[in-house]
Amino acid sequence: MDIFGLPIPVGYEIPFFATLIVIGVKFSIAAFLGRRVYKQSKTQTKRRLTFIGAAFLLILCLGISRSIYFYYDFFLTQFIPANLFIKPNIYYWQVATCIAGYSGAFLLFVLERDIYRFKTCLIPTGAVIVISTIQLLYPVNNMDDFQFVSTIGIIGTLGMLLAIITFIYLAIKSSGLLRKVCVALMIGVFIYAIAGMAMSENILGAIDAAIPGARAVVILLVPIFKIVAFTIITWGAVNFQL
């Protein structure tokens, strides 16, 4: 099947359009949150990164990274494992992965500052930044290199455990709307983290090896789960007030 004059791998037509929808949803949510951030900034006497501001940067960056991944997946590599690490394809993956990693650091920073009062010494935020930077700069020359940089990304995703633990803690200690918001944010971040780890080449390759053809199914399901996650996170970000 040809789209925009370029061939799309057989069996990936639905994931192609599903990914386009996800990209549109991400930028729409980012625009919505950006408007809220702008209005909020009008009433602030001191400029600082708020939770909703971090959520805006998170989803905006994820929209940008997914756009790059989209080009990498469907047009450069066409989901052929041998094409994943060759140059210049790998450069697109590294840039997209780094942007996605840095996006999570904004949210972690706000949580470490506002909830933990820097008692965590910014270790989770720093870990995410360091791992994302390694993924960007690591010289990838073969599949082993690619699997390495893909795998360490799981460690960065696990950094989001701090967010999940934080929302569980706040849900237990709070009541009313704040408890509902924290539970929603916990679920949203958890779904996002699982969906992100599912796209690791090690995990994706193992699933496809165990169930031939499962790669296309996972690639279709991950965008759907991410839309659900972003919708939940957006509602939580708008209503999150300590």
C-alpha positions in Angstrom: 0.0 0.0 0.0 1.4 3.4 -1.0 0.7 6.5 1.2 2.0 9.9 0.2 3.8 8.1 -2.6 5.7 5.9 -0.1 5.2 2.2 0.4 3.8 1.1 3.8 4.7 -2.4 5.0 1.8 -4.9 4.5 -0.1 -5.4 7.7 0.9 -2.0 9.1 -1.8 0.1 7.5 -4.0 0.3 10.6 -1.0 1.1 12.9 0.0 3.8 10.4 -3.3 5.7 10.8 -3.6 4.9 14.5 -0.2 6.5 15.0 -1.3 9.6 13.1 -4.3 9.8 15.4 -2.0 9.5 18.5 0.2 12.3 17.2 -2.9 14.5 16.6 -4.2 13.7 20.1 -0.8 14.6 21.7 -0.6 18.0 20.0 -4.2 18.7 20.8 -3.8 17.9 24.4 -0.5 19.9 24.5 -2.4 22.9 23.0 -5.1 22.6 25.6 -2.7 22.4 28.5 -0.5 25.2 27.0 -3.6 27.5 27.1 -4.2 26.6 30.7 -0.5 27.2 31.5 -0.7 30.6 29.8 -3.7 31.6 31.8 -2.1 30.4 35.0 1.0 32.4 34.3 -1.1 35.6 34.2 -2.0 35.1 37.9 1.5 34.0 39.1 3.6 36.6 40.9 6.7 34.3 40.7 7.6 32.4 37.5 8.1 28.7 38.2 7.5 25.4 36.5 4.2 24.1 37.8 2.7 20.6 37.6 0.4 21.5 34.8 3.4 23.2 33.1 5.4 20.0 33.4 2.5 18.0 32.0 2.3 20.4 29.0 6.1 20.0 28.3 5.8 16.2 28.7 3.0 15.8 26.2 4.4 18.4 23.8 7.8 16.7 23.7 6.2 13.3 23.4 4.2 14.6 20.4 7.5 15.8 18.8 9.3 12.5 19.5 6.4 10.4 18.2 6.4 12.4 15.0 10.1 11.5 14.5 9.4 7.9 15.5 6.6 7.8 12.9 9.0 8.8 10.1 11.6 6.4 11.4 9.2 3.4 11.7 7.1 3.7 8.7 9.3 5.3 6.1 13.0 4.7 7.1 13.0 1.2 8.7 9.6 -0.1 7.7 9.8 -2.3 10.8 12.6 -4.4 9.3 15.0 -5.3 12.2 18.1 -5.0 9.9 17.2 -1.4 9.2 16.8 -0.3 12.8 20.5 0.5 13.5 21.9 1.6 10.1 22.8 5.2 9.5 21.2 7.7 9.1 18.1 5.8 10.4 19.5 5.4 13.9 20.1 9.1 14.3 16.3 9.7 14.0 15.7 7.1 16.7 18.3 8.5 19.0 16.9 12.1 18.8 13.3 10.9 19.3 14.3 8.8 22.2 16.3 11.5 23.9 13.4 14.0 23.5 11.0 11.5 25.0 13.3 10.8 27.9 13.9 14.5 28.7 10.1 15.1 28.7 9.7 12.8 31.7 12.4 14.7 33.6 10.2 17.8 33.7 7.5 15.9 35.6 10.0 14.2 37.9 11.6 17.5 38.8 8.4 19.1 39.8 7.5 16.1 42.0 10.9 16.1 43.6 10.8 19.8 44.3 7.2 20.2 45.5 6.5 16.8 47.2 9.9 15.7 48.4 11.5 19.1 48.9 14.6 17.8 47.1 15.2 15.1 49.7 15.6 12.7 46.8 18.6 14.9 45.7 17.2 14.9 42.1 18.5 11.4 41.6 15.5 10.1 39.7 15.4 13.2 37.5 19.2 13.1 36.9 19.0 9.3 36.1 16.5 9.9 33.4 18.5 12.8 31.9 21.8 10.8 32.0 20.2 7.7 30.4 18.5 9.7 27.7 21.8 11.5 26.9 23.6 8.1 26.7 20.9 6.9 24.3 21.5 10.0 22.2 25.3 9.9 22.1 26.1 6.2 22.2 27.7 5.0 18.9 25.3 2.4 17.5 27.0 0.3 14.8 25.1 -3.1 15.0 22.1 -4.8 16.4 23.8 -5.5 19.8 24.5 -1.8 20.2 20.9 -0.9 19.3 19.5 -3.5 21.8 21.8 -2.1 24.5 20.6 1.5 24.1 17.0 0.3 23.8 17.3 -1.7 26.9 18.7 1.0 29.1 15.7 3.1 28.2 13.7 0.7 30.3 15.7 1.9 33.3 14.8 5.5 32.5 11.1 4.5 32.2 11.4 2.9 35.6 12.3 6.3 36.9 8.6 7.1 36.4 8.1 4.7 39.4 8.8 7.7 41.6 5.7 9.4 40.1 3.5 6.3 40.6 4.7 5.9 44.2 4.2 9.6 44.8 0.6 9.5 43.6 -0.1 6.4 45.6 1.2 8.1 48.7 -0.8 11.2 48.1 -4.0 9.2 47.4 -3.6 7.4 50.7 -2.9 10.6 52.7 -5.6 12.8 51.0 -9.4 12.7 50.5 -12.0 14.0 48.1 -11.1 15.3 44.7 -7.3 15.2 45.4 -7.5 11.5 46.1 -9.4 10.9 42.9 -6.9 13.0 40.9 -3.9 11.1 42.4 -5.5 7.8 41.6 -6.1 8.9 38.1 -2.6 10.2 37.7 -1.2 7.0 39.1 -3.2 4.9 36.6 -2.3 7.2 33.7 1.4 7.2 34.4 1.4 3.4 34.9 -0.3 2.8 31.6 2.1 5.1 29.9 5.1 3.4 31.4 3.9 0.0 30.4 3.2 1.1 26.9 6.6 2.7 26.6 8.4 -0.4 27.8 6.4 -2.5 25.4 8.1 -0.6 22.5 11.6 -1.6 23.6 13.1 -3.6 20.8 14.2 -6.4 23.2 10.6 -6.8 24.5 9.0 -6.2 21.1 11.4 -8.7 19.4 10.8 -11.3 22.1 7.0 -11.0 21.8 7.2 -11.2 18.0 9.5 -14.3 18.2 7.1 -16.0 20.5 4.0 -15.1 18.6 4.8 -14.4 14.9 3.1 -11.2 13.7 2.5 -9.9 17.2 4.8 -6.9 16.5 2.1 -5.3 14.3 -0.6 -5.9 17.0 1.6 -4.4 19.8 2.4 -1.4 17.6 -1.4 -0.9 17.1 -2.3 -1.4 20.8 0.4 0.9 22.2 -0.9 4.1 20.6 -4.4 3.2 21.9 -3.1 2.7 25.4 -1.1 5.9 25.2 -4.2 7.9 24.2 -6.0 6.6 27.2 -3.0 7.4 29.4 -2.6 10.9 28.1 -6.4 11.6 28.5 -6.2 10.5 32.2 -3.0 12.5 32.8 -4.5 15.6 31.3 -7.6 15.4 33.5 -5.3 14.9 36.5 -3.0 17.7 35.6 -5.8 20.2 35.2 -7.3 19.2 38.6 -4.1 18.6 40.6 -3.9 21.0 43.5 -1.9 20.5 46.7 
